[in-house]
């Protein structure tokens, strides 16, 4: 569909330029911003059209020392009772060109959406998926889907059989969407994924703007201090798959 729209726009533009048709020129000029909005909306979908983007957070957008959590803390944005940047097409694109978080109106209607599955994903600046997990969304609310009991898929061999001291959206110590194995002093902290909103330990990149998105790049938990085993993402996204997207009947 995206290719067809682009071809249509190029054809109209080319014809108008070739013929000097003023009406066609005006049509092409009017079509361009609408086409860009449509393309941005299409880009808000993952490669699998069954997944709908409902939330996207961008790393490093909070000024150092910032205290306005309502705009920069991913959990504060996720928990708010209103959408954010829904009227900004660039905010829905799976890249980091727009320096702000995104939350859709549909995320506010969680209990009425017939949600079947929820996917969290860490992505690079171009939208390439780096790590993801899938959770059972049936009968959930916008917080309790992110629990070990609902985990359907992860890339880790030990997350189901192992123990965690945190596995929740709220997390602790400004570590959100936090799946952690153990504490025991900053040098021993280890886990699977974390959305970092504030510095407590050196592994949280003290001098860098937040949020920071960290995940284990191994098949198991990682010591957060071992940079060779810990990846950093540019984007953190939440997708949902609803019952209506499973089948068209």
TORTORTI-567928 format. One line per field, with one value per atom (N, C-alpha, C): residue in one letter; atom name; residue number from 1; x, y, z. Coordinates in Angstrom, 1 decimal. Layout:
rotor = (A;...)
seza = (CA;...)
gugu = (NUM;...)
u = (X;...)
v = (Y;...)
w = (Z;...)
END
This chain:
rotor = (X;X;X;X;X;X;X;X;X;X;X;X;X;X;X;X;X;X;X;X;X;X;X;X;X;X;X;X;X;X;X;X;X;X;X;X;X;X;X;X;X;X;X;X;X;X;X;X;X;X;X;X;X;X;X;X;X;X;X;X;X;X;X;X;X;X;X;X;X;X;X;X;X;X;X;X;X;X;X;X;X;X;X;X;X;X;X;X;X;X;X;X;X;X;X;X;X;X;X;X;X;X;X;X;X;X;X;X;X;X;X;X;X;X;X;X;X;X;X;X;X;X;X;X;X;X;X;X;X;X;X;X;X;X;X;X;X;X;X;X;X;X;X;X;X;X;X;X;X;X;X;X;X;X;X;X;X;X;X;X;X;X;X;X;X;X;X;X;X;X;X;X;X;X;X;X;X;X;X;X;X;X;X;X;X;X;X;X;X;X;X;X;X;X;X;X;X;X;X;X;X;X;X;X;X;X;X;X;X;X;X;X;X;X;X;X;X;X;X;X;X;X;X;X;X;X;X;X;X;X;X;X;X;X;X;X;X;X;X;X;X;X;X;X;X;X;X;X;X;X;X;X;X;X;X;X;X;X;X;X;X;X;X;X;X;X;X;X;X;X;X;X;X;X;X;X;X;X;X;X;X;X;X;X;X;X;X;X;X;X;X;X;X;X;X;X;X;X;X;X;X;X;X;X;X;X;X;X;X;X;X;X;X;X;X;X;X;X;X;X;X;X;X;X;X;X;X;X;X;X;X;X;X;X;X;X;X;X;X;X;X;X;X;X;X;X;X;X;X;X;X;X;X;X;X;X;X;X;X;X;X;X;X;X;X;X;X;X;X;X;X;X;X;X;X;X;X;X;X;X;X;X;X;X;X;X;X;X;X;X;X;X;X;X;X;X;X;X;X;X;X;X;X;X;X;X;X;X;X;X;X;X;X;X;X;X;X;X;X;X;X;X;X;X;X;X;X;X;X;X;X;X;X;X;X;X;X;X;X;X;X;X;X;X;X;X;X;X;X;X;X;X;X;X;X;X;X;X;X;X;X;X;X;X;X;X;X;X;X;X;X;X;X;X;X;X;X;X;X;X;X;X;X;X;X;X;X;X;X;X;X;X;X;X;X;X;X;X;X;X;X;X;X;X;X;X;X;X;X;X;X;X;X;X;X;X;X;X;X;X;X;X;X;X;X;X;X;X;X;X;X;X;X;X;X;X;X;X;X;X;X;X;X;X;X;X;X;X;X;X;X;X;X;X;X;X;X;X;X;X;X;X;X;X;X;X;X;X;X;X;X;X;X;X;X;X;X;X;X;X;X;X;X;X;X;X;X;X;X;X;X;X;X;X;X;X;X;X;X;X;X;X;X;X;X;X;X;X;X;X;X;X;X;X;X;X;X;X;X;X;X;X;X;X;X;X;X;X;X;X;X;X;X;X;X;X;X;X;X;X;X;X;X;X;X;X;X;X;X;X;X;X;X;X;X;X;X;X;X;X;X;X;X;X;X;X;X;X;X;X;X;X;X;X;X;X;X;X;X;X;X;X;X;X;X;X;X;X;X;X;X;X;X;X;X;X;X;X;X;X;X;X;X;X;X;X;X;X;X;X;X;X;X;X;X;X;X;X;X;X;X;X;X;X;X;X;X;X;X;X;X;X;X;X;X;X;X;X;X;X;X;X;X;X;X;X;X)
seza = (N;CA;C;N;CA;C;N;CA;C;N;CA;C;N;CA;C;N;CA;C;N;CA;C;N;CA;C;N;CA;C;N;CA;C;N;CA;C;N;CA;C;N;CA;C;N;CA;C;N;CA;C;N;CA;C;N;CA;C;N;CA;C;N;CA;C;N;CA;C;N;CA;C;N;CA;C;N;CA;C;N;CA;C;N;CA;C;N;CA;C;N;CA;C;N;CA;C;N;CA;C;N;CA;C;N;CA;C;N;CA;C;N;CA;C;N;CA;C;N;CA;C;N;CA;C;N;CA;C;N;CA;C;N;CA;C;N;CA;C;N;CA;C;N;CA;C;N;CA;C;N;CA;C;N;CA;C;N;CA;C;N;CA;C;N;CA;C;N;CA;C;N;CA;C;N;CA;C;N;CA;C;N;CA;C;N;CA;C;N;CA;C;N;CA;C;N;CA;C;N;CA;C;N;CA;C;N;CA;C;N;CA;C;N;CA;C;N;CA;C;N;CA;C;N;CA;C;N;CA;C;N;CA;C;N;CA;C;N;CA;C;N;CA;C;N;CA;C;N;CA;C;N;CA;C;N;CA;C;N;CA;C;N;CA;C;N;CA;C;N;CA;C;N;CA;C;N;CA;C;N;CA;C;N;CA;C;N;CA;C;N;CA;C;N;CA;C;N;CA;C;N;CA;C;N;CA;C;N;CA;C;N;CA;C;N;CA;C;N;CA;C;N;CA;C;N;CA;C;N;CA;C;N;CA;C;N;CA;C;N;CA;C;N;CA;C;N;CA;C;N;CA;C;N;CA;C;N;CA;C;N;CA;C;N;CA;C;N;CA;C;N;CA;C;N;CA;C;N;CA;C;N;CA;C;N;CA;C;N;CA;C;N;CA;C;N;CA;C;N;CA;C;N;CA;C;N;CA;C;N;CA;C;N;CA;C;N;CA;C;N;CA;C;N;CA;C;N;CA;C;N;CA;C;N;CA;C;N;CA;C;N;CA;C;N;CA;C;N;CA;C;N;CA;C;N;CA;C;N;CA;C;N;CA;C;N;CA;C;N;CA;C;N;CA;C;N;CA;C;N;CA;C;N;CA;C;N;CA;C;N;CA;C;N;CA;C;N;CA;C;N;CA;C;N;CA;C;N;CA;C;N;CA;C;N;CA;C;N;CA;C;N;CA;C;N;CA;C;N;CA;C;N;CA;C;N;CA;C;N;CA;C;N;CA;C;N;CA;C;N;CA;C;N;CA;C;N;CA;C;N;CA;C;N;CA;C;N;CA;C;N;CA;C;N;CA;C;N;CA;C;N;CA;C;N;CA;C;N;CA;C;N;CA;C;N;CA;C;N;CA;C;N;CA;C;N;CA;C;N;CA;C;N;CA;C;N;CA;C;N;CA;C;N;CA;C;N;CA;C;N;CA;C;N;CA;C;N;CA;C;N;CA;C;N;CA;C;N;CA;C;N;CA;C;N;CA;C;N;CA;C;N;CA;C;N;CA;C;N;CA;C;N;CA;C;N;CA;C;N;CA;C;N;CA;C;N;CA;C;N;CA;C;N;CA;C;N;CA;C;N;CA;C;N;CA;C;N;CA;C;N;CA;C;N;CA;C;N;CA;C;N;CA;C;N;CA;C;N;CA;C;N;CA;C;N;CA;C;N;CA;C;N;CA;C;N;CA;C;N;CA;C;N;CA;C;N;CA;C;N;CA;C;N;CA;C;N;CA;C;N;CA;C;N;CA;C;N;CA;C;N;CA;C;N;CA;C;N;CA;C;N;CA;C;N;CA;C;N;CA;C;N;CA;C;N;CA;C;N;CA;C;N;CA;C;N;CA;C;N;CA;C;N;CA;C;N;CA;C;N;CA;C;N;CA;C;N;CA;C;N;CA;C;N;CA;C;N;CA;C;N;CA;C;N;CA;C;N;CA;C;N;CA;C;N;CA;C;N;CA;C)
gugu = (1;1;1;2;2;2;3;3;3;4;4;4;5;5;5;6;6;6;7;7;7;8;8;8;9;9;9;10;10;10;11;11;11;12;12;12;13;13;13;14;14;14;15;15;15;16;16;16;17;17;17;18;18;18;19;19;19;20;20;20;21;21;21;22;22;22;23;23;23;24;24;24;25;25;25;26;26;26;27;27;27;28;28;28;29;29;29;30;30;30;31;31;31;32;32;32;33;33;33;34;34;34;35;35;35;36;36;36;37;37;37;38;38;38;39;39;39;40;40;40;41;41;41;42;42;42;43;43;43;44;44;44;45;45;45;46;46;46;47;47;47;48;48;48;49;49;49;50;50;50;51;51;51;52;52;52;53;53;53;54;54;54;55;55;55;56;56;56;57;57;57;58;58;58;59;59;59;60;60;60;61;61;61;62;62;62;63;63;63;64;64;64;65;65;65;66;66;66;67;67;67;68;68;68;69;69;69;70;70;70;71;71;71;72;72;72;73;73;73;74;74;74;75;75;75;76;76;76;77;77;77;78;78;78;79;79;79;80;80;80;81;81;81;82;82;82;83;83;83;84;84;84;85;85;85;86;86;86;87;87;87;88;88;88;89;89;89;90;90;90;91;91;91;92;92;92;93;93;93;94;94;94;95;95;95;96;96;96;97;97;97;98;98;98;99;99;99;100;100;100;101;101;101;102;102;102;103;103;103;104;104;104;105;105;105;106;106;106;107;107;107;108;108;108;109;109;109;110;110;110;111;111;111;112;112;112;113;113;113;114;114;114;115;115;115;116;116;116;117;117;117;118;118;118;119;119;119;120;120;120;121;121;121;122;122;122;123;123;123;124;124;124;125;125;125;126;126;126;127;127;127;128;128;128;129;129;129;130;130;130;131;131;131;132;132;132;133;133;133;134;134;134;135;135;135;136;136;136;137;137;137;138;138;138;139;139;139;140;140;140;141;141;141;142;142;142;143;143;143;144;144;144;145;145;145;146;146;146;147;147;147;148;148;148;149;149;149;150;150;150;151;151;151;152;152;152;153;153;153;154;154;154;155;155;155;156;156;156;157;157;157;158;158;158;159;159;159;160;160;160;161;161;161;162;162;162;163;163;163;164;164;164;165;165;165;166;166;166;167;167;167;168;168;168;169;169;169;170;170;170;171;171;171;172;172;172;173;173;173;174;174;174;175;175;175;176;176;176;177;177;177;178;178;178;179;179;179;180;180;180;181;181;181;182;182;182;183;183;183;184;184;184;185;185;185;186;186;186;187;187;187;188;188;188;189;189;189;190;190;190;191;191;191;192;192;192;193;193;193;194;194;194;195;195;195;196;196;196;197;197;197;198;198;198;199;199;199;200;200;200;201;201;201;202;202;202;203;203;203;204;204;204;205;205;205;206;206;206;207;207;207;208;208;208;209;209;209;210;210;210;211;211;211;212;212;212;213;213;213;214;214;214;215;215;215;216;216;216;217;217;217;218;218;218;219;219;219;220;220;220;221;221;221;222;222;222;223;223;223;224;224;224;225;225;225;226;226;226;227;227;227;228;228;228;229;229;229;230;230;230;231;231;231;232;232;232;233;233;233;234;234;234;235;235;235;236;236;236;237;237;237;238;238;238;239;239;239;240;240;240;241;241;241;242;242;242;243;243;243;244;244;244;245;245;245;246;246;246;247;247;247;248;248;248;249;249;249)
u = (0.8;0.0;0.9;1.9;2.8;3.4;3.8;4.5;3.5;2.2;1.2;0.9;0.9;0.6;1.8;3.0;4.1;4.1;3.8;3.8;2.7;1.5;0.4;0.9;1.6;2.0;3.0;4.0;5.0;4.4;3.4;2.7;2.0;1.3;0.5;1.5;2.6;3.6;4.3;4.6;5.3;4.4;3.1;2.2;2.0;1.8;1.6;2.8;4.0;5.2;5.3;5.0;5.2;4.3;3.0;2.0;1.8;2.4;2.3;0.8;0.2;-1.2;-1.3;-1.9;-2.0;-2.8;-4.0;-4.8;-4.2;-3.4;-2.7;-1.6;-1.0;0.1;-0.5;-1.7;-2.3;-2.7;-3.2;-3.6;-2.4;-1.3;-0.1;0.4;0.4;0.8;-0.1;-1.4;-2.3;-2.2;-1.8;-1.7;-0.5;0.6;1.9;1.8;1.3;1.2;0.3;-0.8;-1.7;-1.0;-0.2;0.5;1.5;2.2;3.2;2.6;1.4;0.7;0.3;-0.2;-0.6;0.7;1.8;3.0;3.5;3.4;3.7;2.9;1.6;0.7;1.0;1.3;1.7;3.0;3.9;5.2;5.1;3.9;3.7;3.4;3.2;3.0;4.3;4.4;5.6;5.5;6.6;6.6;5.5;5.0;3.8;2.6;1.7;0.6;-0.4;-0.3;-1.2;-0.9;0.3;0.7;0.5;-0.2;-0.5;0.4;1.0;1.9;1.0;1.1;0.3;1.2;2.5;3.4;4.8;5.5;6.9;7.7;8.8;9.6;11.0;11.5;12.8;13.9;15.0;16.1;16.8;17.2;18.1;17.4;16.1;15.4;15.2;15.4;15.3;16.6;16.5;17.7;18.3;19.6;20.3;19.8;19.4;18.9;17.5;16.8;15.4;14.6;13.5;12.6;11.2;10.9;9.5;9.3;8.9;8.8;7.6;6.6;5.4;5.6;6.7;7.0;8.1;9.0;10.2;10.2;9.6;9.6;8.7;9.1;8.2;7.1;7.3;6.2;5.2;5.6;4.7;3.8;4.5;3.7;2.7;3.2;2.4;1.2;1.4;0.3;-0.6;-0.3;-1.2;-2.5;-3.6;-4.9;-5.2;-4.2;-4.4;-3.3;-3.6;-2.6;-1.5;-0.4;0.7;1.2;1.2;1.7;1.0;-0.3;-1.0;-1.3;-1.3;-1.6;-0.3;0.8;2.1;2.5;2.3;2.6;4.0;5.0;6.4;6.6;5.8;5.9;5.6;4.7;4.3;5.3;6.2;7.2;8.2;8.6;9.5;11.0;11.3;12.6;12.7;13.9;14.1;14.2;13.6;13.7;12.9;11.8;11.0;11.4;11.8;12.4;11.3;10.4;9.4;8.8;8.1;7.4;6.1;5.5;4.2;3.3;2.1;1.1;-0.2;-0.8;-2.0;-3.3;-4.3;-5.6;-6.1;-5.8;-6.3;-5.7;-4.5;-3.9;-4.8;-5.6;-6.4;-7.6;-7.9;-9.1;-8.7;-7.7;-7.1;-8.2;-9.0;-10.0;-11.1;-11.2;-12.3;-11.7;-10.4;-9.8;-9.7;-10.2;-10.0;-8.6;-7.7;-6.2;-5.9;-5.2;-4.8;-3.4;-2.5;-1.1;-0.5;0.6;1.3;2.8;3.4;4.8;5.6;6.6;7.6;8.8;9.3;10.5;11.5;12.7;13.8;14.3;14.4;14.8;15.9;16.6;17.6;16.9;17.7;17.2;16.4;16.6;15.9;14.7;14.4;13.3;13.6;14.8;15.2;15.1;14.4;14.2;15.4;15.8;17.0;16.6;15.5;15.1;13.6;12.9;11.5;11.0;9.9;9.2;7.7;7.0;5.6;4.8;3.7;3.0;1.5;0.9;-0.5;-1.3;-2.1;-2.9;-4.3;-4.8;-6.2;-6.6;-7.7;-8.1;-7.2;-6.2;-5.2;-5.7;-5.0;-5.1;-3.7;-3.6;-2.4;-1.1;-1.2;0.0;0.3;-0.8;-0.5;-0.2;-0.2;0.2;1.7;2.5;3.9;4.3;4.1;4.4;5.0;5.7;6.3;5.2;4.1;3.1;2.5;2.5;1.9;3.0;4.2;5.2;5.0;4.9;4.7;6.0;6.8;8.1;9.1;10.3;11.5;12.7;13.7;14.9;15.9;15.4;16.3;16.0;17.0;16.8;16.5;16.9;16.8;15.7;15.0;14.1;12.9;12.4;11.3;11.7;12.8;13.2;13.9;14.5;15.2;14.3;15.0;14.2;14.5;13.6;13.8;13.4;14.1;13.7;12.8;12.7;11.8;11.3;10.1;9.5;8.2;8.3;7.1;7.3;6.2;6.2;6.8;6.4;6.9;8.3;8.8;10.2;10.5;11.7;12.2;13.4;13.6;14.7;14.8;13.6;13.5;14.0;14.0;14.2;12.9;12.4;11.0;11.0;9.8;9.7;11.0;11.1;12.3;12.2;13.1;13.2;14.6;14.8;16.1;16.2;17.4;17.7;18.1;19.0;19.5;20.2;20.3;21.1;22.3;22.6;23.8;25.0;24.6;25.7;25.8;26.0;25.9;26.8;27.9;28.8;28.3;27.2;26.7;25.3;24.8;23.4;23.4;22.3;22.2;20.7;20.5;19.1;19.0;17.7;17.4;17.1;16.2;15.9;15.6;15.8;15.5;15.3;14.4;14.2;14.6;15.8;16.4;16.0;15.5;15.1;15.9;16.8;17.6;18.9;19.9;21.2;21.2;21.6;21.9;23.2;23.5;24.8;25.5;26.8;27.6;27.2;26.6;26.1;25.0;24.4;23.3;23.7;25.0;25.5;25.1;25.8;25.5;25.5;26.4;26.5;25.6;24.8;24.0;22.5;21.9;20.5;19.7;18.6;17.7;16.4;15.6;15.8;16.8;17.3;18.2;17.6;17.7;17.1;18.1;18.2;19.2;18.6;19.4;18.9;20.1;19.9;21.0;21.1;22.3;22.5;22.9;22.9;23.2;21.9;22.1;20.9;20.4;21.1;20.7;20.8;20.6;20.7;22.1;22.3;23.7;24.0;25.2;25.6;25.6;24.8;24.7;26.0;27.0;28.3;29.1;28.8;29.6;29.0;29.7;29.2;29.2;30.0;30.1;28.8;28.1;26.9;25.6;25.7;24.5;24.4;23.2;22.9;22.1;22.3;21.5;20.6;19.4;18.5;18.1;17.7;17.3;15.8;15.0;13.6;13.1;12.0;11.3;9.8;9.3;7.9;7.0;5.7;4.7;3.7;3.5;2.5;1.5;0.3;-0.8;-1.3;-1.8;-2.5;-3.9;-4.9;-6.3;-7.0;-8.1;-8.8;-9.2;-9.6;-10.1;-8.9;-7.7;-6.5;-6.1;-6.7;-6.3;-7.1;-8.3;-9.1;-10.1;-10.4;-11.2;-12.7;-13.0;-14.4;-15.3)
v = (-1.2;0.0;1.2;1.3;2.4;2.7;1.6;1.8;2.3;1.9;2.4;3.8;4.3;5.7;6.6;6.1;6.9;6.9;5.8;5.8;6.8;6.8;7.7;9.1;9.5;10.9;11.2;10.3;10.6;10.8;10.0;10.1;11.4;11.8;13.1;14.2;14.2;15.2;15.3;14.1;14.1;14.6;14.2;14.6;16.1;16.6;18.1;18.9;18.4;19.1;19.1;17.9;17.8;18.7;18.8;19.5;20.9;21.3;22.6;22.9;21.8;21.9;22.5;23.7;24.3;23.6;23.0;22.3;21.0;20.3;19.1;19.5;20.6;21.1;21.3;22.0;22.3;21.0;20.0;18.7;18.0;18.0;17.4;18.0;19.3;20.1;19.7;19.6;19.3;17.9;17.0;15.6;15.2;16.0;15.6;15.5;16.5;16.4;15.2;15.0;13.9;12.6;12.5;11.3;11.0;12.1;11.9;11.4;11.9;11.4;10.0;9.6;8.2;7.3;7.7;6.9;6.7;7.8;7.8;6.8;6.8;5.9;4.4;4.2;2.8;2.4;3.4;3.1;2.8;3.2;2.9;1.4;0.7;-0.8;-1.5;-2.6;-3.5;-4.2;-5.0;-5.8;-6.7;-7.2;-8.1;-7.2;-7.1;-6.2;-6.6;-7.7;-8.1;-7.3;-6.7;-6.0;-4.5;-3.9;-2.5;-1.7;-0.7;0.1;1.0;0.9;1.7;2.6;2.3;3.2;3.1;4.2;4.3;5.3;4.9;5.8;5.9;7.1;7.4;7.6;7.0;7.1;8.5;9.0;10.2;11.5;11.6;12.9;13.8;13.3;14.1;14.9;16.2;17.0;16.5;16.5;16.1;17.0;16.3;17.1;17.4;16.9;17.2;16.5;17.2;16.7;16.6;16.9;16.8;15.4;14.5;13.1;12.9;13.8;13.6;13.5;14.1;14.1;13.1;12.8;12.0;10.6;10.4;9.1;8.2;7.1;6.2;5.7;5.3;4.8;5.9;7.1;8.2;8.5;8.4;8.6;7.4;6.2;5.0;5.0;5.6;5.6;6.7;7.7;8.9;8.6;9.3;9.1;9.9;10.1;10.7;10.3;10.4;10.1;11.1;10.8;11.8;11.8;12.9;13.1;12.2;12.0;11.1;11.9;13.2;14.0;14.4;13.7;14.0;12.7;12.7;11.5;11.0;11.9;11.5;10.7;11.0;10.3;8.8;8.5;7.1;6.3;6.9;6.2;5.4;4.3;3.5;3.9;5.1;5.6;6.7;7.3;8.3;9.7;10.0;11.3;12.3;11.9;12.8;12.6;13.6;13.5;13.7;12.7;12.7;11.3;11.0;9.7;9.7;8.6;8.5;7.5;7.9;6.9;7.1;6.1;6.2;6.2;6.7;6.8;5.4;4.4;3.1;2.4;2.9;2.3;2.6;3.7;4.0;3.1;2.4;1.6;0.1;-0.2;-1.5;-2.6;-2.4;-3.4;-3.7;-2.8;-2.9;-3.3;-3.7;-3.9;-5.4;-6.3;-7.7;-8.1;-7.6;-7.8;-9.3;-9.9;-11.3;-11.4;-10.6;-10.7;-9.2;-9.1;-7.8;-8.1;-7.3;-7.4;-6.2;-6.3;-5.3;-5.5;-4.4;-4.5;-3.4;-3.7;-2.7;-2.7;-1.5;-1.3;-0.3;-0.4;0.6;1.8;2.8;4.1;4.0;2.9;2.7;1.8;1.3;0.5;-1.0;-1.4;-2.8;-3.4;-4.5;-5.1;-5.7;-5.4;-5.9;-7.0;-6.9;-7.8;-7.6;-8.7;-8.6;-9.7;-9.5;-10.5;-10.4;-11.5;-11.5;-12.0;-11.4;-11.7;-12.0;-12.8;-13.1;-11.9;-11.3;-10.1;-10.3;-11.5;-11.8;-11.5;-10.7;-10.4;-9.5;-8.9;-8.1;-6.6;-5.9;-4.4;-3.9;-2.6;-2.0;-2.1;-2.8;-3.0;-4.4;-5.2;-6.6;-7.6;-7.2;-8.0;-8.3;-7.3;-7.5;-8.2;-9.5;-10.3;-11.7;-12.3;-13.6;-14.6;-14.6;-15.6;-15.5;-14.3;-14.1;-14.2;-14.4;-14.5;-15.7;-15.4;-16.4;-16.7;-15.7;-15.8;-14.8;-15.3;-14.4;-15.1;-14.3;-14.9;-15.6;-15.6;-16.0;-17.5;-18.2;-19.6;-19.8;-18.8;-18.9;-18.1;-17.3;-16.3;-17.0;-18.1;-18.8;-19.7;-20.4;-21.3;-20.5;-19.4;-18.6;-17.7;-17.1;-16.2;-14.8;-13.9;-12.5;-11.8;-10.7;-9.8;-8.7;-8.4;-7.5;-8.0;-8.0;-8.3;-7.5;-6.3;-5.4;-4.1;-3.5;-2.2;-1.2;-1.1;-0.1;-0.3;-1.5;-1.8;-1.2;-0.6;0.1;1.0;2.0;2.9;3.5;3.9;4.5;3.5;2.3;1.2;0.6;1.0;0.6;-0.5;-1.1;-2.3;-3.2;-3.5;-4.0;-5.5;-6.2;-7.7;-7.9;-8.1;-8.2;-9.4;-10.0;-11.2;-11.0;-10.1;-9.8;-8.5;-8.0;-6.8;-7.3;-6.9;-7.3;-6.3;-5.0;-4.1;-3.8;-2.5;-2.1;-3.0;-3.5;-4.3;-5.7;-6.1;-7.4;-7.4;-6.3;-6.2;-7.0;-7.7;-8.5;-8.7;-8.8;-9.0;-9.1;-8.9;-9.2;-7.9;-7.0;-5.8;-4.7;-3.4;-2.3;-1.0;-0.2;1.1;2.1;2.7;3.5;5.0;5.5;6.9;7.8;7.2;8.0;7.2;7.9;7.2;6.8;5.6;5.1;4.4;3.7;3.0;3.4;3.1;3.5;2.8;1.6;0.9;1.6;2.6;3.4;4.6;4.7;5.8;7.2;7.4;8.6;9.9;10.1;11.4;11.6;10.6;10.6;10.9;11.5;11.8;10.6;10.6;9.5;9.7;8.7;7.3;6.6;5.5;4.5;3.2;2.5;1.1;0.1;-0.8;-1.8;-3.2;-4.2;-5.6;-6.5;-7.7;-8.7;-9.1;-9.2;-9.6;-11.1;-11.8;-13.2;-14.0;-15.3;-16.1;-16.3;-15.6;-15.6;-14.2;-14.1;-12.8;-12.3;-11.0;-10.4;-9.5;-9.5;-8.5;-7.2;-6.2;-4.9;-4.2;-4.5;-3.8;-4.3;-5.5;-6.0;-5.5;-4.5;-3.8;-4.8;-5.8;-6.7;-7.6;-7.7;-8.5;-7.7;-6.4;-5.6;-4.7;-4.7;-3.9;-2.6;-1.6;-0.4;-0.1;0.2;0.4;1.9;2.3;3.7;3.9;2.8;2.9;1.7;2.0;1.0;1.1;0.0;0.0;-1.1;-0.8;-1.7;-1.9;-3.1;-3.5;-4.4;-4.3;-5.2;-6.0;-7.2;-8.0;-8.2;-7.7;-7.9;-9.0;-9.5;-10.6;-10.3;-9.0;-8.7;-8.8;-8.7;-8.8;-10.2;-11.2;-12.6;-13.1;-12.6;-13.1;-12.1;-12.1;-11.1;-11.5;-12.6;-13.1;-12.3)
w = (0.0;0.0;0.0;0.8;0.9;-0.5;-1.2;-2.5;-3.5;-3.4;-4.3;-4.1;-2.9;-2.6;-3.1;-2.9;-3.4;-4.9;-5.6;-7.0;-7.5;-6.9;-7.2;-7.1;-6.0;-5.8;-6.9;-7.2;-8.2;-9.6;-9.9;-11.2;-11.3;-10.3;-10.3;-10.5;-9.7;-9.7;-11.1;-11.6;-12.9;-14.0;-14.0;-15.0;-15.0;-13.7;-13.6;-14.0;-13.7;-14.1;-15.6;-16.2;-17.7;-18.5;-18.0;-18.7;-18.3;-17.1;-16.6;-16.2;-15.8;-15.4;-14.0;-13.8;-12.6;-11.6;-12.0;-11.2;-10.6;-11.5;-11.1;-10.1;-10.3;-9.4;-8.0;-8.0;-6.7;-6.0;-6.8;-6.3;-5.7;-6.4;-5.9;-4.6;-4.6;-3.4;-2.2;-2.5;-1.4;-0.9;-1.9;-1.6;-0.7;-0.9;-0.3;1.2;2.0;3.4;3.9;3.1;3.5;3.3;2.2;1.9;3.0;3.4;4.5;5.8;6.1;7.3;7.2;6.0;5.8;5.9;5.3;5.4;6.8;7.6;9.0;9.8;9.4;10.1;9.8;8.5;8.1;8.8;8.9;9.5;11.0;11.6;13.0;13.3;12.2;12.4;12.4;13.1;13.0;11.6;11.4;10.1;10.0;11.2;11.2;11.4;10.4;10.4;11.5;12.2;13.3;14.5;14.6;15.8;15.6;16.6;16.6;17.6;17.2;18.1;18.9;20.3;21.2;22.0;22.0;22.9;22.3;22.3;21.9;22.7;23.3;24.1;23.4;23.4;22.8;23.8;23.6;24.5;24.5;25.7;25.7;25.5;25.6;25.2;26.4;27.7;28.8;29.1;29.2;29.5;30.8;30.9;32.1;33.3;34.4;35.5;35.4;34.4;34.2;35.4;35.8;36.9;36.4;35.1;34.6;34.2;35.1;34.8;33.8;33.9;33.1;31.6;31.2;29.7;29.3;30.3;29.9;30.5;31.7;32.3;31.5;30.9;30.1;30.9;32.2;33.0;33.3;33.6;33.8;32.6;31.4;30.2;30.0;30.2;30.1;31.0;32.2;33.3;33.2;32.4;32.3;31.6;32.0;31.5;30.2;29.4;28.2;27.2;25.9;24.9;24.9;24.2;24.0;22.6;22.0;20.6;19.6;19.9;18.9;17.6;17.7;16.5;15.7;16.1;15.5;14.7;13.4;12.6;12.8;12.9;13.1;14.4;15.4;16.7;16.6;15.6;15.4;14.6;14.0;13.2;14.0;13.6;14.4;14.1;14.4;14.4;15.5;15.6;16.7;16.2;15.0;14.4;15.2;15.8;16.7;18.1;18.7;20.1;21.2;21.2;22.2;22.2;23.3;23.5;22.8;22.6;21.9;22.7;22.9;23.5;22.7;22.3;21.5;22.3;21.7;22.4;22.7;21.8;22.0;23.2;23.7;24.9;26.1;26.1;27.2;27.3;26.2;26.2;26.3;27.1;27.2;27.5;28.5;28.9;27.9;26.9;25.9;24.5;24.5;23.2;22.8;23.6;23.3;23.0;23.9;23.7;23.9;23.0;23.1;23.5;22.9;23.3;23.3;24.0;24.1;23.9;23.1;22.8;23.2;24.0;24.3;23.4;22.9;22.0;22.2;22.2;22.1;20.7;20.1;18.7;18.5;17.4;17.1;16.5;16.1;15.6;14.3;13.6;12.3;12.4;13.7;13.9;13.8;13.7;13.7;15.1;15.2;16.5;17.0;18.3;18.9;19.9;20.6;21.6;21.8;22.0;22.3;23.2;23.8;24.6;24.4;24.5;24.2;25.5;25.8;27.0;26.6;27.4;27.3;27.8;26.9;27.3;27.6;27.5;27.7;29.2;29.4;30.7;31.5;30.9;31.6;31.6;32.5;32.4;31.9;31.9;31.2;32.1;33.2;34.1;34.3;34.6;35.1;34.0;32.7;31.6;31.7;32.2;32.3;33.6;33.6;34.7;34.2;35.1;34.7;34.3;35.1;34.9;33.5;32.9;31.5;30.4;30.7;29.7;28.7;27.4;26.4;25.7;25.5;24.7;25.2;25.3;25.5;24.8;24.5;23.9;24.9;26.2;27.2;27.7;28.0;28.4;29.9;30.6;32.1;32.8;32.0;32.7;33.3;32.7;33.3;34.5;34.3;35.4;36.5;36.2;37.2;38.1;39.1;40.0;39.7;40.1;39.9;41.2;41.4;42.5;42.1;40.8;40.2;38.8;38.6;37.3;37.2;36.8;36.8;36.0;35.7;35.0;35.9;37.2;38.1;38.5;38.6;39.0;40.3;40.4;41.6;41.3;42.1;41.9;40.5;40.0;38.6;37.6;37.8;36.8;36.5;35.3;34.9;33.9;33.7;32.9;33.2;34.5;35.0;35.3;34.6;34.9;35.4;36.7;37.3;38.1;38.2;38.9;40.3;40.5;41.9;42.0;43.3;43.7;44.3;45.6;46.3;46.1;45.9;45.6;44.1;43.7;42.3;41.4;41.9;41.1;40.8;41.5;41.3;40.7;40.4;39.8;38.5;38.3;37.1;36.8;35.5;35.0;33.5;33.0;31.6;30.9;31.5;30.8;31.8;31.4;32.2;31.4;31.8;31.3;32.4;32.2;33.3;33.2;34.3;34.3;35.2;36.0;36.9;37.3;37.8;38.1;39.6;39.8;41.2;41.2;40.1;40.0;38.7;38.6;37.5;36.2;36.3;35.1;34.4;35.1;34.5;33.7;33.4;32.6;33.2;34.3;35.1;34.4;33.4;32.7;31.5;31.2;30.0;30.2;29.2;29.3;29.3;30.0;30.2;29.3;29.1;29.6;28.8;29.4;28.8;28.8;27.7;27.5;27.4;28.4;28.5;28.5;27.9;27.8;27.7;28.2;28.0;26.6;26.1;24.7;24.6;25.8;25.9;25.9;26.1;26.2;27.6;28.5;30.0;30.5;31.8;32.5;32.3;32.5;32.4;33.6;34.0;35.0;34.3;34.8;34.2;34.0;34.7;34.6;33.4;32.9;31.8;30.4;30.0;28.7;27.5;27.6;26.4;26.4;27.5;27.6;27.7;27.6;27.7;26.5;25.9;24.8;25.2;24.3;24.5;23.3;23.5;22.4;22.3;21.1;20.9;21.1;21.0;21.2;22.0;22.8;23.5;23.1;22.6;22.1;22.7;22.7;23.2;22.0;21.6;20.6;21.2;20.6;21.1;19.8;20.1;19.1;19.6;18.9;19.4;18.7;19.3;18.7;17.3;17.0;15.7;14.6;15.1;14.2;13.9;14.7;14.4;13.2;13.0;12.0;11.5;10.3;9.7;9.7;10.2;10.2;11.1)
END
